[in-house]
Amino acid sequence: MTDEQIRDEIQRAISEERVMLFMKGTPDMPRCGFSARVAQILNATGVDYAAMDILPDPRIREQLSGLSGWPTIPQLFVKGELVGGCDIVTEMFESGELSETLGVEQPARAEPAVQQTPAQAPPLQIE
Amino acid sequence: MPTTDEVKERIERALPGAKASVTDLTGGGDHLRAEVVYDGFAGLSRIEQHRLVYDIFNGEIGGAIHALSLKTSFEAPEGET
């Protein structure tokens, strides 16, 4: 594959997938704690999403960061726009903004945005 | 590999008036976390706020700095909470 083909494939994924996660590893087998956390958060929201593993070829990451202007992995895109990496997605999940951005109902066990993260989402607290 | 103090100084130098606190998450010097309070973040999206900080370390994140975790905020103006 040429660099251009890789870039086209990334661009296609960003524009065609409503919720697109670029990560290290896969949602089932993440290869980095930051990627694992974002995949877990998306799973908790119940949204349908597509994921691409950037590890198989170092050029995937180069091309992705070139397109997005964002240096780190993971990167979450919704409707073609970069939402953020692990820090931003975590903050948005805790405040309830993420469900809004994703267009899904906030998980029932989550409290309204004014409250600090209660006991929900225990999988995210393994650190 | 820049130290936490160097990272703090570089953020505060690049963003005038910003206050940064930088910690080393793992003790290995390559997974850093910075909490940055900067008035210039007001009105920017989170992505834009983080980009302002990432841009200071252009090319070093993913390299010498394996990971820089960020939390950005700004002081709410008088009268707002």
N, CA and C atoms of all chains as a GROMACS GRO file, in nm:
protein
  624
    1MET      N    1   0.083  -0.121   0.000
    1MET     CA    2   0.000   0.000   0.000
    1MET      C    3   0.087   0.126   0.000
    2THR      N    4   0.048   0.222  -0.080
    2THR     CA    5   0.122   0.347  -0.079
    2THR      C    6   0.070   0.436   0.035
    3ASP      N    7   0.148   0.539   0.068
    3ASP     CA    8   0.104   0.633   0.172
    3ASP      C    9  -0.031   0.694   0.136
    4GLU      N   10  -0.048   0.720   0.005
    4GLU     CA   11  -0.173   0.782  -0.039
    4GLU      C   12  -0.293   0.691  -0.019
    5GLN      N   13  -0.273   0.563  -0.047
    5GLN     CA   14  -0.382   0.467  -0.026
    5GLN      C   15  -0.419   0.459   0.121
    6ILE      N   16  -0.317   0.462   0.208
    6ILE     CA   17  -0.343   0.458   0.352
    6ILE      C   18  -0.422   0.582   0.393
    7ARG      N   19  -0.378   0.697   0.343
    7ARG     CA   20  -0.447   0.821   0.380
    7ARG      C   21  -0.591   0.820   0.330
    8ASP      N   22  -0.612   0.770   0.207
    8ASP     CA   23  -0.748   0.764   0.153
    8ASP      C   24  -0.837   0.672   0.237
    9GLU      N   25  -0.779   0.562   0.280
    9GLU     CA   26  -0.856   0.466   0.361
    9GLU      C   27  -0.896   0.530   0.495
   10ILE      N   28  -0.802   0.603   0.556
   10ILE     CA   29  -0.831   0.671   0.682
   10ILE      C   30  -0.940   0.777   0.659
   11GLN      N   31  -0.923   0.853   0.553
   11GLN     CA   32  -1.020   0.960   0.522
   11GLN      C   33  -1.158   0.901   0.499
   12ARG      N   34  -1.161   0.788   0.429
   12ARG     CA   35  -1.289   0.721   0.402
   12ARG      C   36  -1.354   0.680   0.534
   13ALA      N   37  -1.276   0.621   0.622
   13ALA     CA   38  -1.330   0.575   0.750
   13ALA      C   39  -1.386   0.693   0.830
   14ILE      N   40  -1.311   0.804   0.831
   14ILE     CA   41  -1.356   0.922   0.908
   14ILE      C   42  -1.486   0.976   0.850
   15SER      N   43  -1.497   0.979   0.718
   15SER     CA   44  -1.616   1.043   0.662
   15SER      C   45  -1.735   0.947   0.656
   16GLU      N   46  -1.710   0.818   0.644
   16GLU     CA   47  -1.824   0.725   0.628
   16GLU      C   48  -1.874   0.666   0.758
   17GLU      N   49  -1.787   0.654   0.856
   17GLU     CA   50  -1.831   0.596   0.984
   17GLU      C   51  -1.878   0.708   1.075
   18ARG      N   52  -1.999   0.694   1.127
   18ARG     CA   53  -2.052   0.801   1.212
   18ARG      C   54  -1.967   0.817   1.337
   19VAL      N   55  -1.930   0.707   1.398
   19VAL     CA   56  -1.842   0.711   1.516
   19VAL      C   57  -1.722   0.623   1.485
   20MET      N   58  -1.606   0.685   1.477
   20MET     CA   59  -1.486   0.616   1.432
   20MET      C   60  -1.374   0.633   1.534
   21LEU      N   61  -1.324   0.520   1.582
   21LEU     CA   62  -1.215   0.523   1.681
   21LEU      C   63  -1.088   0.466   1.620
   22PHE      N   64  -0.981   0.546   1.624
   22PHE     CA   65  -0.848   0.496   1.588
   22PHE      C   66  -0.776   0.464   1.717
   23MET      N   67  -0.726   0.343   1.727
   23MET     CA   68  -0.672   0.299   1.856
   23MET      C   69  -0.553   0.204   1.837
   24LYS      N   70  -0.486   0.178   1.947
   24LYS     CA   71  -0.381   0.075   1.946
   24LYS      C   72  -0.446  -0.056   1.989
   25GLY      N   73  -0.448  -0.153   1.898
   25GLY     CA   74  -0.517  -0.279   1.923
   25GLY      C   75  -0.661  -0.267   1.878
   26THR      N   76  -0.744  -0.354   1.932
   26THR     CA   77  -0.886  -0.358   1.895
   26THR      C   78  -0.969  -0.342   2.022
   27PRO      N   79  -1.099  -0.308   2.006
   27PRO     CA   80  -1.182  -0.296   2.126
   27PRO      C   81  -1.178  -0.422   2.213
   28ASP      N   82  -1.171  -0.538   2.149
   28ASP     CA   83  -1.165  -0.664   2.226
   28ASP      C   84  -1.028  -0.687   2.286
   29MET      N   85  -0.925  -0.640   2.218
   29MET     CA   86  -0.790  -0.662   2.266
   29MET      C   87  -0.706  -0.535   2.251
   30PRO      N   88  -0.735  -0.436   2.336
   30PRO     CA   89  -0.660  -0.310   2.326
   30PRO      C   90  -0.515  -0.332   2.366
   31ARG      N   91  -0.425  -0.252   2.305
   31ARG     CA   92  -0.283  -0.270   2.332
   31ARG      C   93  -0.224  -0.150   2.406
   32CYS      N   94  -0.310  -0.067   2.461
   32CYS     CA   95  -0.262   0.051   2.533
   32CYS      C   96  -0.375   0.092   2.627
   33GLY      N   97  -0.341   0.135   2.747
   33GLY     CA   98  -0.441   0.170   2.846
   33GLY      C   99  -0.532   0.284   2.803
   34PHE      N  100  -0.476   0.380   2.730
   34PHE     CA  101  -0.556   0.495   2.687
   34PHE      C  102  -0.660   0.452   2.583
   35SER      N  103  -0.617   0.366   2.490
   35SER     CA  104  -0.710   0.314   2.390
   35SER      C  105  -0.816   0.227   2.457
   36ALA      N  106  -0.773   0.148   2.554
   36ALA     CA  107  -0.867   0.060   2.624
   36ALA      C  108  -0.976   0.142   2.691
   37ARG      N  109  -0.935   0.253   2.751
   37ARG     CA  110  -1.033   0.332   2.825
   37ARG      C  111  -1.138   0.393   2.733
   38VAL      N  112  -1.093   0.445   2.619
   38VAL     CA  113  -1.191   0.505   2.527
   38VAL      C  114  -1.285   0.398   2.472
   39ALA      N  115  -1.232   0.280   2.440
   39ALA     CA  116  -1.319   0.173   2.390
   39ALA      C  117  -1.420   0.133   2.498
   40GLN      N  118  -1.376   0.127   2.623
   40GLN     CA  119  -1.468   0.091   2.733
   40GLN      C  120  -1.577   0.196   2.748
   41ILE      N  121  -1.539   0.322   2.734
   41ILE     CA  122  -1.638   0.429   2.746
   41ILE      C  123  -1.742   0.417   2.635
   42LEU      N  124  -1.693   0.396   2.512
   42LEU     CA  125  -1.788   0.382   2.401
   42LEU      C  126  -1.879   0.262   2.424
   43ASN      N  127  -1.823   0.153   2.472
   43ASN     CA  128  -1.906   0.036   2.502
   43ASN      C  129  -2.011   0.070   2.606
   44ALA      N  130  -1.971   0.150   2.707
   44ALA     CA  131  -2.065   0.185   2.813
   44ALA      C  132  -2.180   0.271   2.761
   45THR      N  133  -2.154   0.353   2.659
   45THR     CA  134  -2.262   0.437   2.605
   45THR      C  135  -2.356   0.356   2.517
   46GLY      N  136  -2.309   0.240   2.472
   46GLY     CA  137  -2.393   0.156   2.388
   46GLY      C  138  -2.398   0.200   2.242
   47VAL      N  139  -2.314   0.296   2.205
   47VAL     CA  140  -2.317   0.346   2.067
   47VAL      C  141  -2.252   0.243   1.973
   48ASP      N  142  -2.297   0.239   1.849
   48ASP     CA  143  -2.229   0.159   1.747
   48ASP      C  144  -2.110   0.237   1.697
   49TYR      N  145  -1.994   0.173   1.692
   49TYR     CA  146  -1.878   0.245   1.641
   49TYR      C  147  -1.787   0.150   1.563
   50ALA      N  148  -1.706   0.212   1.480
   50ALA     CA  149  -1.606   0.136   1.407
   50ALA      C  150  -1.471   0.169   1.466
   51ALA      N  151  -1.378   0.075   1.460
   51ALA     CA  152  -1.245   0.099   1.516
   51ALA      C  153  -1.140   0.054   1.416
   52MET      N  154  -1.028   0.125   1.413
   52MET     CA  155  -0.916   0.084   1.330
   52MET      C  156  -0.792   0.075   1.418
   53ASP      N  157  -0.723  -0.038   1.406
   53ASP     CA  158  -0.598  -0.057   1.479
   53ASP      C  159  -0.486   0.012   1.401
   54ILE      N  160  -0.414   0.103   1.468
   54ILE     CA  161  -0.311   0.177   1.396
   54ILE      C  162  -0.174   0.106   1.403
   55LEU      N  163  -0.165   0.000   1.482
   55LEU     CA  164  -0.034  -0.061   1.505
   55LEU      C  165   0.026  -0.139   1.387
   56PRO      N  166  -0.056  -0.204   1.303
   56PRO     CA  167   0.005  -0.290   1.202
   56PRO      C  168   0.104  -0.219   1.109
   57ASP      N  169   0.086  -0.092   1.086
   57ASP     CA  170   0.176  -0.020   0.995
   57ASP      C  171   0.200   0.120   1.053
   58PRO      N  172   0.325   0.156   1.081
   58PRO     CA  173   0.351   0.288   1.142
   58PRO      C  174   0.302   0.404   1.056
   59ARG      N  175   0.281   0.380   0.927
   59ARG     CA  176   0.236   0.489   0.840
   59ARG      C  177   0.091   0.526   0.868
   60ILE      N  178   0.014   0.433   0.928
   60ILE     CA  179  -0.126   0.466   0.959
   60ILE      C  180  -0.129   0.583   1.057
   61ARG      N  181  -0.045   0.572   1.160
   61ARG     CA  182  -0.042   0.678   1.259
   61ARG      C  183   0.009   0.809   1.199
   62GLU      N  184   0.114   0.798   1.117
   62GLU     CA  185   0.168   0.920   1.054
   62GLU      C  186   0.062   0.990   0.971
   63GLN      N  187  -0.007   0.913   0.890
   63GLN     CA  188  -0.107   0.972   0.801
   63GLN      C  189  -0.225   1.026   0.881
   64LEU      N  190  -0.266   0.952   0.983
   64LEU     CA  191  -0.379   0.995   1.065
   64LEU      C  192  -0.346   1.128   1.134
   65SER      N  193  -0.229   1.134   1.198
   65SER     CA  194  -0.193   1.257   1.269
   65SER      C  195  -0.175   1.373   1.172
   66GLY      N  196  -0.129   1.342   1.050
   66GLY     CA  197  -0.118   1.444   0.947
   66GLY      C  198  -0.255   1.502   0.911
   67LEU      N  199  -0.353   1.413   0.900
   67LEU     CA  200  -0.489   1.457   0.865
   67LEU      C  201  -0.556   1.533   0.979
   68SER      N  202  -0.538   1.482   1.102
   68SER     CA  203  -0.615   1.536   1.214
   68SER      C  204  -0.542   1.650   1.284
   69GLY      N  205  -0.410   1.656   1.268
   69GLY     CA  206  -0.332   1.755   1.342
   69GLY      C  207  -0.328   1.722   1.491
   70TRP      N  208  -0.347   1.598   1.524
   70TRP     CA  209  -0.351   1.555   1.664
   70TRP      C  210  -0.242   1.452   1.685
   71PRO      N  211  -0.154   1.472   1.785
   71PRO     CA  212  -0.034   1.388   1.790
   71PRO      C  213  -0.050   1.250   1.851
   72THR      N  214  -0.154   1.229   1.930
   72THR     CA  215  -0.157   1.106   2.010
   72THR      C  216  -0.270   1.012   1.968
   73ILE      N  217  -0.260   0.891   2.014
   73ILE     CA  218  -0.360   0.786   1.991
   73ILE      C  219  -0.414   0.746   2.129
   74PRO      N  220  -0.539   0.723   2.148
   74PRO     CA  221  -0.647   0.712   2.050
   74PRO      C  222  -0.699   0.846   2.000
   75GLN      N  223  -0.777   0.839   1.890
   75GLN     CA  224  -0.847   0.956   1.838
   75GLN      C  225  -0.990   0.914   1.803
   76LEU      N  226  -1.084   0.988   1.858
   76LEU     CA  227  -1.226   0.958   1.833
   76LEU      C  228  -1.286   1.064   1.742
   77PHE      N  229  -1.348   1.018   1.634
   77PHE     CA  230  -1.417   1.107   1.541
   77PHE      C  231  -1.566   1.078   1.545
   78VAL      N  232  -1.646   1.183   1.546
   78VAL     CA  233  -1.791   1.168   1.535
   78VAL      C  234  -1.838   1.257   1.420
   79LYS      N  235  -1.910   1.197   1.326
   79LYS     CA  236  -1.958   1.267   1.208
   79LYS      C  237  -1.845   1.345   1.140
   80GLY      N  238  -1.732   1.280   1.127
   80GLY     CA  239  -1.622   1.339   1.053
   80GLY      C  240  -1.538   1.440   1.128
   81GLU      N  241  -1.574   1.467   1.254
   81GLU     CA  242  -1.499   1.567   1.331
   81GLU      C  243  -1.425   1.502   1.447
   82LEU      N  244  -1.302   1.547   1.469
   82LEU     CA  245  -1.224   1.497   1.582
   82LEU      C  246  -1.287   1.546   1.713
   83VAL      N  247  -1.323   1.453   1.798
   83VAL     CA  248  -1.376   1.488   1.930
   83VAL      C  249  -1.261   1.499   2.030
   84GLY      N  250  -1.169   1.406   2.025
   84GLY     CA  251  -1.054   1.414   2.114
   84GLY      C  252  -0.991   1.278   2.137
   85GLY      N  253  -0.896   1.280   2.231
   85GLY     CA  254  -0.830   1.157   2.273
   85GLY      C  255  -0.884   1.114   2.408
   86CYS      N  256  -0.803   1.038   2.479
   86CYS     CA  257  -0.851   0.978   2.604
   86CYS      C  258  -0.893   1.081   2.708
   87ASP      N  259  -0.815   1.187   2.726
   87ASP     CA  260  -0.849   1.286   2.830
   87ASP      C  261  -0.983   1.352   2.804
   88ILE      N  262  -1.002   1.398   2.680
   88ILE     CA  263  -1.123   1.472   2.646
   88ILE      C  264  -1.244   1.379   2.650
   89VAL      N  265  -1.228   1.259   2.594
   89VAL     CA  266  -1.341   1.166   2.593
   89VAL      C  267  -1.381   1.130   2.736
   90THR      N  268  -1.283   1.110   2.823
   90THR     CA  269  -1.313   1.077   2.962
   90THR      C  270  -1.386   1.192   3.030
   91GLU      N  271  -1.336   1.314   3.011
   91GLU     CA  272  -1.403   1.431   3.072
   91GLU      C  273  -1.547   1.444   3.021
   92MET      N  274  -1.562   1.426   2.891
   92MET     CA  275  -1.696   1.441   2.832
   92MET      C  276  -1.790   1.332   2.878
   93PHE      N  277  -1.737   1.212   2.899
   93PHE     CA  278  -1.822   1.104   2.948
   93PHE      C  279  -1.868   1.135   3.090
   94GLU      N  280  -1.775   1.182   3.170
   94GLU     CA  281  -1.809   1.208   3.310
   94GLU      C  282  -1.909   1.323   3.322
   95SER      N  283  -1.904   1.419   3.233
   95SER     CA  284  -1.996   1.532   3.242
   95SER      C  285  -2.129   1.505   3.170
   96GLY      N  286  -2.135   1.396   3.094
   96GLY     CA  287  -2.258   1.365   3.022
   96GLY      C  288  -2.261   1.421   2.880
   97GLU      N  289  -2.160   1.503   2.846
   97GLU     CA  290  -2.158   1.563   2.711
   97GLU      C  291  -2.136   1.460   2.601
   98LEU      N  292  -2.070   1.352   2.636
   98LEU     CA  293  -2.032   1.257   2.531
   98LEU      C  294  -2.156   1.194   2.469
   99SER      N  295  -2.252   1.154   2.553
   99SER     CA  296  -2.373   1.092   2.500
   99SER      C  297  -2.444   1.187   2.405
  100GLU      N  298  -2.442   1.315   2.442
  100GLU     CA  299  -2.504   1.416   2.357
  100GLU      C  300  -2.434   1.421   2.221
  101THR      N  301  -2.301   1.426   2.226
  101THR     CA  302  -2.223   1.430   2.102
  101THR      C  303  -2.248   1.305   2.018
  102LEU      N  304  -2.258   1.191   2.085
  102LEU     CA  305  -2.277   1.066   2.013
  102LEU      C  306  -2.421   1.048   1.968
  103GLY      N  307  -2.511   1.128   2.027
  103GLY     CA  308  -2.652   1.115   1.992
  103GLY      C  309  -2.716   0.992   2.053
  104VAL      N  310  -2.668   0.951   2.172
  104VAL     CA  311  -2.731   0.838   2.241
  104VAL      C  312  -2.778   0.885   2.378
  105GLU      N  313  -2.866   0.806   2.438
  105GLU     CA  314  -2.909   0.835   2.575
  105GLU      C  315  -2.791   0.812   2.668
  106GLN      N  316  -2.776   0.901   2.764
  106GLN     CA  317  -2.678   0.877   2.868
  106GLN      C  318  -2.715   0.745   2.938
  107PRO      N  319  -2.618   0.656   2.964
  107PRO     CA  320  -2.651   0.531   3.030
  107PRO      C  321  -2.733   0.558   3.157
  108ALA      N  322  -2.833   0.473   3.181
  108ALA     CA  323  -2.931   0.498   3.286
  108ALA      C  324  -2.866   0.516   3.423
  109ARG      N  325  -2.754   0.448   3.447
  109ARG     CA  326  -2.695   0.458   3.580
  109ARG      C  327  -2.617   0.588   3.598
  110ALA      N  328  -2.598   0.662   3.490
  110ALA     CA  329  -2.524   0.787   3.505
  110ALA      C  330  -2.614   0.895   3.565
  111GLU      N  331  -2.556   0.981   3.642
  111GLU     CA  332  -2.631   1.090   3.704
  111GLU      C  333  -2.626   1.212   3.611
  112PRO      N  334  -2.714   1.309   3.634
  112PRO     CA  335  -2.710   1.430   3.552
  112PRO      C  336  -2.573   1.500   3.559
  113ALA      N  337  -2.550   1.584   3.463
  113ALA     CA  338  -2.416   1.640   3.445
  113ALA      C  339  -2.364   1.718   3.564
  114VAL      N  340  -2.454   1.772   3.646
  114VAL     CA  341  -2.406   1.855   3.756
  114VAL      C  342  -2.334   1.774   3.864
  115GLN      N  343  -2.362   1.644   3.866
  115GLN     CA  344  -2.304   1.564   3.973
  115GLN      C  345  -2.164   1.515   3.932
  116GLN      N  346  -2.079   1.502   4.029
  116GLN     CA  347  -1.950   1.441   4.002
  116GLN      C  348  -1.973   1.293   3.975
  117THR      N  349  -1.880   1.232   3.903
  117THR     CA  350  -1.898   1.092   3.866
  117THR      C  351  -1.926   1.009   3.990
  118PRO      N  352  -2.045   0.953   3.994
  118PRO     CA  353  -2.076   0.865   4.106
  118PRO      C  354  -2.016   0.728   4.082
  119ALA      N  355  -2.081   0.628   4.131
  119ALA     CA  356  -2.022   0.495   4.125
  119ALA      C  357  -2.035   0.428   3.988
  120GLN      N  358  -2.079   0.505   3.888
  120GLN     CA  359  -2.099   0.439   3.760
  120GLN      C  360  -1.965   0.405   3.696
  121ALA      N  361  -1.975   0.320   3.597
  121ALA     CA  362  -1.860   0.287   3.513
  121ALA      C  363  -1.739   0.241   3.592
  122PRO      N  364  -1.755   0.144   3.678
  122PRO     CA  365  -1.640   0.094   3.753
  122PRO      C  366  -1.523   0.049   3.666
  123PRO      N  367  -1.547  -0.002   3.542
  123PRO     CA  368  -1.431  -0.051   3.466
  123PRO      C  369  -1.330   0.059   3.437
  124LEU      N  370  -1.375   0.184   3.443
  124LEU     CA  371  -1.284   0.293   3.407
  124LEU      C  372  -1.191   0.331   3.520
  125GLN      N  373  -1.215   0.274   3.634
  125GLN     CA  374  -1.137   0.320   3.749
  125GLN      C  375  -1.020   0.230   3.784
  126ILE      N  376  -0.995   0.131   3.698
  126ILE     CA  377  -0.879   0.047   3.725
  126ILE      C  378  -0.753   0.120   3.681
  127GLU      N  379  -0.678   0.169   3.773
  127GLU     CA  380  -0.555   0.242   3.734
  127GLU      C  381  -0.439   0.201   3.821
  128MET      N  382   1.490   1.365   2.733
  128MET     CA  383   1.353   1.362   2.783
  128MET      C  384   1.332   1.481   2.877
  129PRO      N  385   1.238   1.570   2.845
  129PRO     CA  386   1.220   1.688   2.931
  129PRO      C  387   1.167   1.649   3.070
  130THR      N  388   1.212   1.722   3.172
  130THR     CA  389   1.163   1.695   3.307
  130THR      C  390   1.028   1.762   3.327
  131THR      N  391   0.961   1.727   3.436
  131THR     CA  392   0.831   1.789   3.465
  131THR      C  393   0.847   1.940   3.479
  132ASP      N  394   0.958   1.984   3.541
  132ASP     CA  395   0.981   2.128   3.557
  132ASP      C  396   0.998   2.198   3.422
  133GLU      N  397   1.072   2.132   3.331
  133GLU     CA  398   1.090   2.191   3.198
  133GLU      C  399   0.958   2.202   3.124
  134VAL      N  400   0.877   2.098   3.135
  134VAL     CA  401   0.748   2.100   3.066
  134VAL      C  402   0.662   2.213   3.122
  135LYS      N  403   0.661   2.224   3.255
  135LYS     CA  404   0.584   2.332   3.320
  135LYS      C  405   0.631   2.470   3.270
  136GLU      N  406   0.764   2.489   3.271
  136GLU     CA  407   0.820   2.619   3.227
  136GLU      C  408   0.785   2.649   3.082
  137ARG      N  409   0.794   2.546   2.999
  137ARG     CA  410   0.767   2.570   2.856
  137ARG      C  411   0.620   2.606   2.833
  138ILE      N  412   0.530   2.542   2.907
  138ILE     CA  413   0.388   2.575   2.892
  138ILE      C  414   0.364   2.719   2.939
  139GLU      N  415   0.422   2.751   3.055
  139GLU     CA  416   0.395   2.885   3.112
  139GLU      C  417   0.461   2.995   3.028
  140ARG      N  418   0.572   2.963   2.963
  140ARG     CA  419   0.637   3.061   2.878
  140ARG      C  420   0.557   3.083   2.749
  141ALA      N  421   0.504   2.974   2.696
  141ALA     CA  422   0.433   2.983   2.568
  141ALA      C  423   0.293   3.045   2.583
  142LEU      N  424   0.232   3.026   2.699
  142LEU     CA  425   0.096   3.077   2.721
  142LEU      C  426   0.103   3.178   2.835
  143PRO      N  427   0.121   3.306   2.803
  143PRO     CA  428   0.147   3.405   2.907
  143PRO      C  429   0.035   3.410   3.012
  144GLY      N  430   0.073   3.401   3.139
  144GLY     CA  431  -0.025   3.407   3.246
  144GLY      C  432  -0.080   3.270   3.284
  145ALA      N  433  -0.044   3.167   3.208
  145ALA     CA  434  -0.094   3.032   3.239
  145ALA      C  435  -0.027   2.978   3.363
  146LYS      N  436  -0.100   2.895   3.434
  146LYS     CA  437  -0.045   2.822   3.548
  146LYS      C  438  -0.053   2.673   3.514
  147ALA      N  439   0.064   2.609   3.519
  147ALA     CA  440   0.065   2.467   3.485
  147ALA      C  441   0.117   2.387   3.603
  148SER      N  442   0.057   2.272   3.626
  148SER     CA  443   0.118   2.181   3.722
  148SER      C  444   0.137   2.048   3.650
  149VAL      N  445   0.260   2.000   3.656
  149VAL     CA  446   0.297   1.882   3.577
  149VAL      C  447   0.342   1.771   3.669
  150THR      N  448   0.287   1.654   3.649
  150THR     CA  449   0.328   1.540   3.730
  150THR      C  450   0.372   1.426   3.640
  151ASP      N  451   0.454   1.342   3.696
  151ASP     CA  452   0.507   1.226   3.626
  151ASP      C  453   0.423   1.106   3.670
  152LEU      N  454   0.344   1.054   3.578
  152LEU     CA  455   0.245   0.953   3.616
  152LEU      C  456   0.308   0.820   3.655
  153THR      N  457   0.418   0.788   3.594
  153THR     CA  458   0.473   0.654   3.614
  153THR      C  459   0.608   0.655   3.685
  154GLY      N  460   0.667   0.772   3.701
  154GLY     CA  461   0.802   0.779   3.757
  154GLY      C  462   0.909   0.753   3.652
  155GLY      N  463   0.866   0.720   3.530
  155GLY     CA  464   0.963   0.692   3.424
  155GLY      C  465   0.996   0.813   3.340
  156GLY      N  466   0.925   0.925   3.363
  156GLY     CA  467   0.956   1.048   3.292
  156GLY      C  468   0.896   1.057   3.153
  157ASP      N  469   0.826   0.953   3.108
  157ASP     CA  470   0.774   0.961   2.971
  157ASP      C  471   0.621   0.964   2.965
  158HIS      N  472   0.554   0.945   3.078
  158HIS     CA  473   0.408   0.960   3.082
  158HIS      C  474   0.376   1.074   3.177
  159LEU      N  475   0.354   1.191   3.119
  159LEU     CA  476   0.335   1.310   3.202
  159LEU      C  477   0.189   1.353   3.200
  160ARG      N  478   0.152   1.421   3.307
  160ARG     CA  479   0.018   1.481   3.309
  160ARG      C  480   0.033   1.629   3.342
  161ALA      N  481  -0.033   1.713   3.265
  161ALA     CA  482  -0.027   1.856   3.290
  161ALA      C  483  -0.168   1.908   3.313
  162GLU      N  484  -0.185   1.984   3.420
  162GLU     CA  485  -0.310   2.056   3.441
  162GLU      C  486  -0.280   2.203   3.416
  163VAL      N  487  -0.350   2.261   3.323
  163VAL     CA  488  -0.318   2.397   3.279
  163VAL      C  489  -0.439   2.487   3.295
  164VAL      N  490  -0.419   2.597   3.367
  164VAL     CA  491  -0.524   2.698   3.380
  164VAL      C  492  -0.477   2.821   3.303
  165TYR      N  493  -0.556   2.863   3.205
  165TYR     CA  494  -0.510   2.971   3.118
  165TYR      C  495  -0.633   3.048   3.069
  166ASP      N  496  -0.630   3.179   3.088
  166ASP     CA  497  -0.744   3.262   3.046
  166ASP      C  498  -0.772   3.251   2.897
  167GLY      N  499  -0.665   3.230   2.820
  167GLY     CA  500  -0.680   3.223   2.675
  167GLY      C  501  -0.761   3.103   2.628
  168PHE      N  502  -0.789   3.009   2.719
  168PHE     CA  503  -0.872   2.894   2.680
  168PHE      C  504  -1.019   2.932   2.668
  169ALA      N  505  -1.057   3.043   2.730
  169ALA     CA  506  -1.199   3.083   2.730
  169ALA      C  507  -1.250   3.092   2.587
  170GLY      N  508  -1.363   3.032   2.562
  170GLY     CA  509  -1.423   3.040   2.429
  170GLY      C  510  -1.373   2.937   2.331
  171LEU      N  511  -1.272   2.859   2.370
  171LEU     CA  512  -1.221   2.756   2.279
  171LEU      C  513  -1.281   2.620   2.315
  172SER      N  514  -1.294   2.534   2.215
  172SER     CA  515  -1.338   2.398   2.243
  172SER      C  516  -1.224   2.324   2.312
  173ARG      N  517  -1.257   2.209   2.371
  173ARG     CA  518  -1.152   2.132   2.438
  173ARG      C  519  -1.041   2.093   2.341
  174ILE      N  520  -1.083   2.054   2.222
  174ILE     CA  521  -0.984   2.018   2.120
  174ILE      C  522  -0.888   2.134   2.097
  175GLU      N  523  -0.943   2.254   2.083
  175GLU     CA  524  -0.858   2.371   2.055
  175GLU      C  525  -0.768   2.402   2.176
  176GLN      N  526  -0.822   2.385   2.296
  176GLN     CA  527  -0.742   2.409   2.416
  176GLN      C  528  -0.624   2.312   2.422
  177HIS      N  529  -0.654   2.185   2.397
  177HIS     CA  530  -0.546   2.086   2.404
  177HIS      C  531  -0.445   2.108   2.293
  178ARG      N  532  -0.495   2.149   2.175
  178ARG     CA  533  -0.402   2.173   2.063
  178ARG      C  534  -0.303   2.283   2.098
  179LEU      N  535  -0.350   2.388   2.166
  179LEU     CA  536  -0.260   2.498   2.204
  179LEU      C  537  -0.143   2.444   2.285
  180VAL      N  538  -0.173   2.350   2.374
  180VAL     CA  539  -0.066   2.294   2.458
  180VAL      C  540   0.019   2.195   2.379
  181TYR      N  541  -0.046   2.108   2.303
  181TYR     CA  542   0.031   2.011   2.223
  181TYR      C  543   0.127   2.082   2.127
  182ASP      N  544   0.080   2.195   2.072
  182ASP     CA  545   0.162   2.265   1.973
  182ASP      C  546   0.296   2.313   2.030
  183ILE      N  547   0.298   2.335   2.162
  183ILE     CA  548   0.423   2.378   2.226
  183ILE      C  549   0.529   2.270   2.212
  184PHE      N  550   0.482   2.145   2.212
  184PHE     CA  551   0.576   2.032   2.210
  184PHE      C  552   0.574   1.963   2.074
  185ASN      N  553   0.554   2.045   1.971
  185ASN     CA  554   0.545   1.995   1.836
  185ASN      C  555   0.647   1.885   1.806
  186GLY      N  556   0.598   1.769   1.775
  186GLY     CA  557   0.688   1.661   1.737
  186GLY      C  558   0.746   1.580   1.852
  187GLU      N  559   0.741   1.633   1.975
  187GLU     CA  560   0.801   1.559   2.086
  187GLU      C  561   0.703   1.460   2.149
  188ILE      N  562   0.572   1.488   2.132
  188ILE     CA  563   0.475   1.396   2.190
  188ILE      C  564   0.465   1.275   2.100
  189GLY      N  565   0.477   1.159   2.160
  189GLY     CA  566   0.487   1.037   2.081
  189GLY      C  567   0.633   1.001   2.059
  190GLY      N  568   0.720   1.098   2.082
  190GLY     CA  569   0.864   1.075   2.072
  190GLY      C  570   0.924   1.076   2.212
  191ALA      N  571   0.998   1.184   2.242
  191ALA     CA  572   1.064   1.194   2.373
  191ALA      C  573   0.963   1.191   2.486
  192ILE      N  574   0.849   1.255   2.465
  192ILE     CA  575   0.741   1.246   2.563
  192ILE      C  576   0.643   1.145   2.508
  193HIS      N  577   0.641   1.026   2.566
  193HIS     CA  578   0.555   0.922   2.510
  193HIS      C  579   0.409   0.965   2.518
  194ALA      N  580   0.371   1.020   2.632
  194ALA     CA  581   0.232   1.060   2.647
  194ALA      C  582   0.223   1.181   2.738
  195LEU      N  583   0.143   1.278   2.697
  195LEU     CA  584   0.117   1.395   2.781
  195LEU      C  585  -0.034   1.403   2.798
  196SER      N  586  -0.076   1.369   2.920
  196SER     CA  587  -0.218   1.374   2.951
  196SER      C  588  -0.250   1.518   2.991
  197LEU      N  589  -0.363   1.570   2.945
  197LEU     CA  590  -0.393   1.711   2.969
  197LEU      C  591  -0.527   1.732   3.037
  198LYS      N  592  -0.530   1.830   3.126
  198LYS     CA  593  -0.658   1.881   3.173
  198LYS      C  594  -0.648   2.032   3.165
  199THR      N  595  -0.736   2.092   3.086
  199THR     CA  596  -0.726   2.236   3.066
  199THR      C  597  -0.849   2.304   3.125
  200SER      N  598  -0.829   2.423   3.176
  200SER     CA  599  -0.942   2.500   3.228
  200SER      C  600  -0.904   2.648   3.229
  201PHE      N  601  -1.004   2.730   3.254
  201PHE     CA  602  -0.976   2.874   3.269
  201PHE      C  603  -1.059   2.924   3.385
  202GLU      N  604  -1.014   3.034   3.443
  202GLU     CA  605  -1.087   3.094   3.554
  202GLU      C  606  -1.216   3.154   3.500
  203ALA      N  607  -1.327   3.120   3.563
  203ALA     CA  608  -1.454   3.180   3.520
  203ALA      C  609  -1.450   3.330   3.551
  204PRO      N  610  -1.499   3.412   3.458
  204PRO     CA  611  -1.503   3.556   3.484
  204PRO      C  612  -1.592   3.587   3.605
  205GLU      N  613  -1.570   3.704   3.662
  205GLU     CA  614  -1.652   3.747   3.776
  205GLU      C  615  -1.800   3.731   3.744
  206GLY      N  616  -1.876   3.684   3.842
  206GLY     CA  617  -2.020   3.677   3.824
  206GLY      C  618  -2.066   3.546   3.764
  207GLU      N  619  -1.971   3.466   3.712
  207GLU     CA  620  -2.011   3.335   3.660
  207GLU      C  621  -1.955   3.228   3.752
  208THR      N  622  -2.020   3.116   3.750
  208THR     CA  623  -1.969   3.008   3.833
  208THR      C  624  -1.909   2.900   3.747
   0.00000   0.00000   0.00000
